[in-house]
């Protein structure tokens, strides 16, 4: 006959109750998080935070040795005009970290432009290096919002936007 691991119904089993310090510690940690979040939201409500809204498309660029040009579209979806700067860097990885190196192998036009509210700009990207492409070349196209000195106000946090778009030549 198989043995049962169940206790007879009349047998009491010891039940350990966790100490109240465990619960109070968890409660205090949660309480601290809630208070910290409330304070952060209160600070945001008092401080005006301005950020431009820049959209880019596509989010990955590819070109070939036969056709070493591509384009990038940039939109200003903000209510104010923004200035942008577009740069290209050679992109490598070492020990799991991105390394961006300035390069003249690839150029962009225009490198600096101003976008009115709701405006769109077409950025042309061209590989001008004369060396043949023997293996895949990786670059990063950085689209940076430039700060507007006229928009600087006391007590206002201006958040600048940066897009880093991968660019490959094969």
BAFI-3210 file (N, C-alpha, C; in Angstrom, 3 decimals, decimal comma, padded with zeros to 6 digits):
// residues 170
n [1|2|3|4|5|6|7|8|9|10|11|12|13|14|15|16|17|18|19|20|21|22|23|24|25|26|27|28|29|30|31|32|33|34|35|36|37|38|39|40|41|42|43|44|45|46|47|48|49|50|51|52|53|54|55|56|57|58|59|60|61|62|63|64|65|66|67|68|69|70|71|72|73|74|75|76|77|78|79|80|81|82|83|84|85|86|87|88|89|90|91|92|93|94|95|96|97|98|99|100|101|102|103|104|105|106|107|108|109|110|111|112|113|114|115|116|117|118|119|120|121|122|123|124|125|126|127|128|129|130|131|132|133|134|135|136|137|138|139|140|141|142|143|144|145|146|147|148|149|150|151|152|153|154|155|156|157|158|159|160|161|162|163|164|165|166|167|168|169|170]
n.u [000,842|000,601|002,395|001,227|001,921|000,534|-000,633|-002,432|-005,782|-006,177|-003,762|-001,649|000,154|003,183|003,373|005,281|005,393|006,285|008,623|007,641|009,344|010,275|008,045|007,584|009,932|009,754|007,438|008,261|010,198|008,632|006,940|008,781|009,521|007,103|006,740|009,052|008,512|006,224|007,322|009,072|007,258|005,963|008,016|008,361|005,945|006,194|008,436|009,135|009,459|011,060|011,155|012,328|010,699|011,894|011,765|013,077|013,714|014,794|015,361|017,596|020,286|021,405|023,820|025,552|028,670|028,386|026,298|026,830|025,309|022,759|019,694|018,278|015,454|014,261|012,052|010,429|008,417|007,632|006,318|007,892|010,603|013,561|017,110|019,337|022,148|024,036|026,133|028,730|030,196|032,789|032,040|032,849|033,242|034,519|035,429|032,733|031,828|030,713|032,614|033,143|034,534|035,778|035,315|036,208|035,388|032,740|030,224|027,771|024,916|022,612|024,967|024,208|021,087|017,955|014,787|011,480|008,415|006,708|008,024|009,960|013,056|015,425|018,218|021,232|023,463|026,709|029,214|032,443|034,984|037,765|038,813|038,329|035,448|035,956|035,064|032,186|031,370|030,855|029,021|027,933|025,283|024,813|022,221|021,727|019,953|020,401|021,169|019,023|019,900|018,193|016,004|016,635|015,693|015,314|014,914|013,925|014,136|015,851|015,632|017,659|017,578|018,971|019,636|020,964|021,815|022,345|024,582|025,426|027,827|028,207]
n.v [-001,173|002,195|004,827|007,756|011,191|013,034|014,551|013,239|014,325|015,373|016,237|018,809|021,337|023,043|026,425|028,888|032,265|035,033|037,480|040,667|042,691|042,210|042,722|045,408|046,596|046,192|047,642|050,214|050,682|050,658|052,769|054,866|054,908|055,693|058,245|059,506|059,435|061,052|063,502|063,967|064,292|066,567|068,445|068,568|069,691|072,255|073,234|074,350|072,340|072,116|070,589|069,894|068,384|066,165|064,229|061,459|059,746|057,239|054,943|053,508|053,393|052,361|051,818|051,309|050,377|050,845|052,669|055,141|056,942|058,307|059,270|061,197|061,978|064,687|065,869|068,608|068,521|070,197|073,218|075,370|076,886|075,041|074,543|072,401|070,161|068,077|065,327|062,978|060,007|057,570|054,277|051,993|049,062|048,234|046,074|045,850|048,459|051,432|053,165|056,242|057,867|060,810|061,473|061,978|060,598|060,344|062,648|065,155|066,998|069,542|070,471|071,993|073,263|075,067|074,430|075,209|075,297|072,262|071,760|070,008|068,456|067,437|065,495|064,960|062,296|061,295|059,064|059,922|058,985|057,632|055,153|051,668|049,775|047,147|045,591|045,583|048,860|050,789|053,491|056,296|058,502|061,517|063,451|066,412|068,566|071,987|074,316|077,085|080,285|082,432|081,296|080,627|080,627|081,628|079,072|077,233|074,121|073,053|070,533|068,895|067,255|064,247|062,197|059,104|057,570|054,484|053,850|052,114|050,979|048,820]
n.w [000,000|-000,855|000,712|002,273|001,998|003,312|006,298|009,074|009,637|012,190|013,131|014,110|012,389|012,389|011,716|010,386|010,945|009,049|010,181|011,483|010,800|008,241|006,649|007,377|006,466|003,679|003,281|004,022|002,060|-000,272|000,348|000,404|-002,310|-003,505|-002,396|-003,392|-006,143|-006,225|-005,417|-007,559|-009,705|-008,757|-008,893|-011,661|-012,378|-011,423|-012,738|-015,986|-018,755|-021,757|-024,901|-028,079|-030,829|-032,881|-035,753|-037,521|-040,599|-042,784|-040,002|-040,221|-042,411|-045,625|-048,159|-051,285|-052,937|-055,616|-055,706|-053,898|-052,335|-050,216|-048,557|-045,873|-044,033|-042,099|-039,678|-038,109|-035,492|-033,574|-031,978|-032,302|-034,133|-034,992|-034,897|-036,548|-036,516|-038,573|-038,563|-039,481|-038,297|-038,129|-037,176|-034,786|-032,712|-029,540|-027,043|-026,352|-026,392|-028,055|-030,458|-031,756|-034,446|-035,894|-039,382|-042,844|-044,928|-045,550|-046,368|-045,479|-046,594|-046,246|-043,662|-041,474|-040,563|-040,449|-039,166|-039,640|-037,679|-038,113|-040,480|-043,016|-043,842|-046,250|-046,054|-047,643|-048,083|-048,759|-049,796|-050,146|-050,223|-051,969|-051,827|-052,420|-051,366|-049,369|-047,330|-045,178|-044,234|-041,388|-040,086|-038,081|-038,239|-036,862|-035,713|-034,384|-032,232|-032,047|-029,436|-028,688|-028,165|-027,619|-026,487|-023,936|-020,636|-017,238|-014,859|-016,643|-018,154|-020,868|-023,138|-025,325|-028,464|-029,770|-032,483|-033,411|-036,148|-037,697|-040,406|-043,278|-045,633|-048,314]
ca.u [000,000|001,445|002,354|000,766|002,719|-000,385|-000,786|-003,816|-006,518|-006,141|-002,406|-001,345|001,417|003,751|003,394|006,116|004,939|007,428|008,711|007,022|010,362|010,341|006,943|007,743|011,012|009,193|006,475|008,999|010,818|007,570|006,488|009,821|009,412|005,905|007,013|010,040|007,821|005,349|008,179|009,565|006,164|005,720|009,068|008,067|004,790|006,638|009,442|008,745|010,409|010,842|011,928|011,922|010,313|012,486|011,587|013,951|013,353|014,627|016,156|018,791|020,638|022,320|024,202|026,510|029,790|027,872|025,421|027,294|024,537|021,475|019,070|017,649|014,443|014,141|010,851|010,255|007,013|007,440|005,631|008,909|011,660|014,753|018,300|019,944|023,469|024,158|027,535|028,947|031,356|033,082|031,502|033,422|032,960|035,659|035,062|031,310|031,494|030,741|033,675|032,835|035,733|035,486|035,733|035,930|035,016|031,317|029,807|026,329|024,529|023,382|025,385|023,446|019,883|016,901|013,482|010,318|007,446|006,039|008,807|010,712|014,293|016,055|019,669|021,915|024,648|027,506|030,556|033,357|036,283|038,093|039,238|037,229|034,835|036,310|034,185|031,120|031,806|029,785|029,094|026,772|024,870|024,268|021,357|021,649|019,270|021,297|020,468|018,605|020,252|017,060|014,989|017,108|014,979|015,595|013,958|013,424|015,052|015,758|016,120|018,063|017,376|020,024|019,363|022,170|021,297|023,401|024,769|026,313|028,201|028,674]
ca.v [000,000|003,389|005,710|009,104|012,249|013,932|014,338|012,971|015,575|015,896|016,618|020,229|021,574|024,333|027,412|030,011|033,553|035,923|038,549|041,920|043,591|042,016|043,468|046,846|047,031|046,277|048,735|051,479|050,849|051,030|054,108|055,782|055,024|056,472|059,643|060,024|059,655|062,219|064,690|064,180|064,865|067,921|069,297|068,772|070,577|073,613|073,614|074,208|071,525|072,262|069,682|069,897|067,075|065,896|062,869|061,124|058,536|055,991|054,827|052,756|053,747|051,448|052,216|050,367|050,997|051,292|053,828|055,551|058,070|058,008|060,474|061,116|063,028|065,190|066,677|069,338|068,407|071,116|074,475|076,408|076,550|074,443|074,418|071,083|069,914|066,678|064,928|061,547|059,453|056,149|053,566|050,686|048,598|047,611|045,629|046,085|049,888|052,137|054,152|057,129|058,571|061,756|060,993|062,795|059,641|060,538|064,029|065,415|068,316|070,563|070,037|072,770|073,850|075,510|073,880|075,904|074,343|071,422|071,652|068,786|068,727|066,267|065,516|064,069|061,675|060,769|058,540|060,584|058,314|056,988|053,771|050,732|049,139|045,724|044,974|046,494|050,031|051,248|054,885|056,822|059,850|062,182|064,608|067,104|069,847|073,002|075,173|078,420|081,204|083,315|080,542|080,351|081,361|081,159|078,091|076,378|073,075|072,786|069,209|068,856|065,936|063,688|060,909|058,445|056,635|053,668|053,969|051,051|050,898|047,456]
ca.w [000,000|-000,929|001,878|001,946|002,616|004,010|007,736|009,496|009,802|013,560|013,509|013,875|011,708|012,778|010,641|010,781|010,446|008,817|011,176|011,055|010,261|006,796|006,064|007,572|005,576|002,335|003,288|004,027|000,750|-001,210|000,732|-000,045|-003,765|-003,826|-002,030|-004,342|-007,421|-006,067|-005,409|-008,921|-010,489|-008,264|-009,454|-013,079|-012,497|-011,124|-013,715|-017,385|-019,495|-023,185|-025,735|-029,480|-031,329|-034,186|-036,252|-038,642|-041,326|-042,052|-038,780|-040,612|-043,789|-046,310|-049,509|-051,874|-053,646|-056,912|-055,447|-052,566|-051,801|-049,590|-047,994|-044,560|-043,845|-040,730|-039,479|-036,852|-035,085|-032,455|-032,299|-032,480|-035,089|-034,398|-035,728|-036,392|-037,083|-038,976|-038,700|-039,693|-037,608|-038,344|-036,016|-034,472|-031,344|-028,879|-025,693|-026,122|-026,361|-029,335|-030,648|-032,880|-034,879|-036,977|-040,697|-044,029|-045,977|-045,843|-046,106|-045,476|-047,085|-045,536|-042,329|-040,486|-041,160|-039,545|-039,543|-039,077|-037,125|-039,093|-041,716|-043,301|-044,559|-046,835|-045,871|-048,578|-047,493|-049,869|-049,500|-051,084|-050,180|-053,243|-051,578|-052,659|-050,196|-049,377|-046,333|-044,728|-043,469|-040,501|-039,656|-037,362|-038,624|-035,677|-035,958|-033,095|-032,113|-031,493|-028,474|-029,128|-027,076|-027,307|-025,743|-022,581|-019,597|-015,885|-014,354|-017,718|-018,574|-022,303|-023,484|-026,725|-029,045|-030,631|-033,124|-033,921|-037,147|-038,306|-041,855|-043,748|-047,046|-048,625]
c.u [000,888|001,289|001,970|001,635|001,838|-000,452|-002,234|-004,495|-006,448|-004,773|-002,166|000,024|001,916|003,824|004,209|005,605|006,172|007,428|008,121|008,054|010,513|009,250|007,144|008,864|010,523|008,227|007,192|009,666|009,784|007,081|007,493|009,732|008,223|006,145|008,011|009,391|006,922|006,166|008,707|008,482|005,854|006,764|008,817|006,906|005,197|007,593|008,919|009,827|010,082|011,725|011,406|011,574|010,848|012,231|012,545|013,457|014,283|015,518|017,401|019,040|021,616|022,576|025,242|027,651|029,327|027,004|025,746|026,566|023,240|020,917|018,420|016,661|014,354|012,922|010,911|008,771|006,704|006,714|006,600|009,942|012,855|015,881|018,876|021,325|023,554|025,635|027,617|030,242|031,540|032,690|032,155|033,038|034,213|035,263|033,615|030,902|031,603|031,886|033,328|034,073|035,360|036,047|035,410|035,548|033,573|030,959|028,287|026,080|023,029|023,777|024,658|022,242|018,899|015,574|012,384|009,360|006,728|006,822|009,562|011,957|014,871|017,568|020,274|023,208|025,405|028,845|031,487|034,746|036,522|038,563|038,062|036,711|035,129|035,487|033,190|031,701|030,624|030,066|027,875|026,529|024,211|023,480|021,123|020,821|020,253|020,523|020,157|018,900|019,098|016,023|015,422|016,393|015,357|014,510|013,389|014,506|014,825|016,402|016,417|018,002|018,591|019,535|020,694|021,720|022,454|023,392|025,789|026,560|028,748|029,128]
c.v [001,238|004,240|007,104|010,120|013,234|013,565|013,980|014,281|016,149|016,386|018,084|020,350|022,955|025,236|028,591|031,277|034,426|037,059|039,836|042,880|043,419|042,829|044,966|047,388|047,177|047,446|050,074|051,735|051,300|052,447|055,160|055,994|055,881|057,950|060,262|060,315|060,882|063,508|064,997|064,804|066,289|068,887|069,571|069,728|072,029|074,117|073,376|073,419|071,651|071,301|069,756|068,481|066,932|064,443|062,664|059,843|058,417|055,961|053,965|053,055|052,725|051,967|051,220|051,126|051,538|052,542|054,357|056,770|057,561|059,311|060,157|062,269|063,379|066,091|067,375|069,282|069,302|072,374|075,630|075,932|075,959|074,450|073,035|071,059|068,422|066,387|063,420|061,139|057,997|055,427|052,193|050,327|047,931|047,315|045,974|047,547|050,486|053,139|054,939|057,962|059,540|061,234|062,024|061,901|059,818|061,974|064,130|066,821|068,494|070,071|070,770|073,364|074,238|074,980|074,667|074,864|073,574|071,190|070,328|069,167|067,410|066,434|064,507|063,575|060,968|060,254|059,103|059,950|057,590|055,548|052,825|050,133|047,644|044,934|046,027|047,622|050,545|052,673|055,187|058,233|060,458|063,409|065,246|068,367|070,816|073,888|076,540|079,391|082,124|082,614|080,229|081,252|080,789|080,182|077,170|075,373|072,823|071,441|069,195|067,413|065,534|062,348|060,378|057,320|055,817|053,793|052,918|051,186|049,495|047,377]
c.w [000,000|000,314|001,424|002,662|003,368|005,474|008,034|009,832|011,203|013,972|013,158|013,219|012,104|011,559|011,121|010,151|010,221|009,832|010,616|010,481|008,755|006,124|006,222|006,692|004,152|002,232|003,222|002,672|-000,276|-000,919|000,252|-001,556|-004,170|-003,533|-003,012|-005,692|-007,345|-006,078|-006,813|-009,797|-010,044|-008,822|-010,932|-013,276|-012,281|-012,200|-015,120|-018,111|-020,970|-023,955|-027,158|-029,890|-032,743|-034,542|-037,406|-039,303|-042,524|-040,817|-039,000|-042,089|-044,363|-047,713|-050,007|-052,533|-054,996|-056,788|-054,046|-051,988|-051,183|-049,026|-046,659|-044,460|-042,363|-040,669|-038,133|-036,506|-033,895|-032,932|-032,514|-033,498|-034,344|-035,418|-035,469|-037,032|-037,375|-039,223|-038,899|-038,997|-038,022|-037,058|-035,898|-033,045|-030,803|-027,446|-025,364|-026,092|-027,763|-029,352|-031,908|-033,190|-035,995|-038,304|-041,772|-045,201|-046,426|-045,478|-046,156|-045,998|-046,903|-044,140|-041,200|-041,199|-040,071|-040,072|-038,851|-038,496|-038,237|-040,372|-041,792|-044,081|-045,060|-046,716|-046,845|-047,940|-048,617|-049,346|-050,566|-051,086|-051,499|-053,058|-051,802|-051,349|-050,288|-048,369|-045,868|-043,872|-042,665|-040,038|-038,788|-037,858|-037,394|-036,106|-034,596|-033,202|-031,471|-030,522|-029,069|-027,993|-026,680|-026,436|-024,313|-021,585|-018,245|-015,448|-015,411|-018,092|-020,061|-022,598|-024,980|-027,222|-029,870|-031,167|-033,640|-034,848|-037,722|-039,830|-042,282|-045,245|-047,283|-050,058]
res [x|x|x|x|x|x|x|x|x|x|x|x|x|x|x|x|x|x|x|x|x|x|x|x|x|x|x|x|x|x|x|x|x|x|x|x|x|x|x|x|x|x|x|x|x|x|x|x|x|x|x|x|x|x|x|x|x|x|x|x|x|x|x|x|x|x|x|x|x|x|x|x|x|x|x|x|x|x|x|x|x|x|x|x|x|x|x|x|x|x|x|x|x|x|x|x|x|x|x|x|x|x|x|x|x|x|x|x|x|x|x|x|x|x|x|x|x|x|x|x|x|x|x|x|x|x|x|x|x|x|x|x|x|x|x|x|x|x|x|x|x|x|x|x|x|x|x|x|x|x|x|x|x|x|x|x|x|x|x|x|x|x|x|x|x|x|x|x|x|x]
***
